[in-house]
Amino acid sequence: MPLSLSRRWPLRQLTAASSLILLVACAQHPTAADALPLAPAQPNPVVTLPIAPTEASAEIQPLQTFAQWQAGFREQALQAGISPSTFDRAFLGVTVDVDVIKADRSQPEFSRPVWEYLEGALSPVRVRNGKALLEKHAELLARLEQRYGVDRSVLVSVWGMESNFGQFQGNKSVIRSLATLAYEGRRPAFAQAQLIAALQILQNGDIQPDAMRGSWAGAMGQTQFIPTTYNTHAVDFDGDGRRDIWSSSADALASTAHYLQSSGWKRGEPWGFEVQVPTGFDFWLADGSQRKTVAEWLQLGVTLPPGNPLPSGSQQLSAALLLPAGARGPAFLVLDNFRAILKYNNSSSYALAVSLLAERFYNSGFIRGNWPKDDLPLSRSERIELQTLLSARQFDAGTADGIIGANTRKAIRSAQQSLGWPADGYPTHRLLESLRSR
Ligand code: CA
């Protein structure tokens, strides 16, 4: 999806808060932005994760009734070119959806470790289903590759990650969910823009109001596009005159291909590959903002696992070093196509899952490094405590909101450096205990 709000907001346009942890926390998808530094700080195109709510936001009380809000919003929609009949048909019987409010305000205390997230994402049954669909849709996928330049295995992988190949698209009314979020969600302006876009989709006749279903955050169909992404990137590839990402696999896969192409996908290039990092390495370099050519990384001592060949032609490609579980876990050099996947969902865990799942369809994509399974992610309360202690120790971690973003990561690195530890910016219980005792 270009973004799934539910899983996050499907709004890829939302800015993702980044915390790896948050992302990893989501069951199917990481929901919050990744804490991994790889995630760009810009708004995410397709999907967007909701920003972590503040304590106060849980107490939000609308100043007007839903009916009052709807009357005011109707005027705005009409000014934006929505016809009265489109609006009234879409809003027929629409009420506030309490479950959407709950989902919007939930702040999970515990996060799922990245290795568990990957285990679920790369389940044998999903791999098997993906292989079968690669065969079943071989002719379509060949045409999509030719047209958009995006590898067929990645298209099928995104399809599997977003909706389990179309099986789990979300069954909530998109208009109702977005109206609820526009009325009393944490990001009303965003929801309102998505709602206008959703009304435009209805007005264009691509889908009927009853069939316009999606996640609680408004991510729709097999691609889990938010409405604005739908309007810019959905494709009618089967030629029936409607862009149907709900029931046409051809339209859904083409829409995904179009979106990835627009996100900078480079034909024929790999997403990245696993590497090993030497002891004594400067872990400040393991940050999404530090891009070097693959050749430069190799000169810095990064190597490939024994027996793994360097992808041909990759020496001069620009890469970042990704450590999904810190210095003790597996390491990857990730290239431009990995960044294109991040535009779909701004989570390094998600992009890694998509990349590895695509390889699993060809019986590769197995990780050689070991996950630090004794190092469980900090809970939300612990992350807040860590941030508070860091700032108290003169390592400015920014707002203590439980989100491990760029500021917190930098503070963690500085604290690690002062302790003589590898400065990987990864929050651990060991670091928290060390700060507590100082
Ligand atoms: Ca179509």
Residues whose N, C-alpha, C, O or C-beta is under 5 A from the ligand:
A	BS01	CA	D236 F237 D238 G239 D240 G241 R242 R243 D244 S248 D251
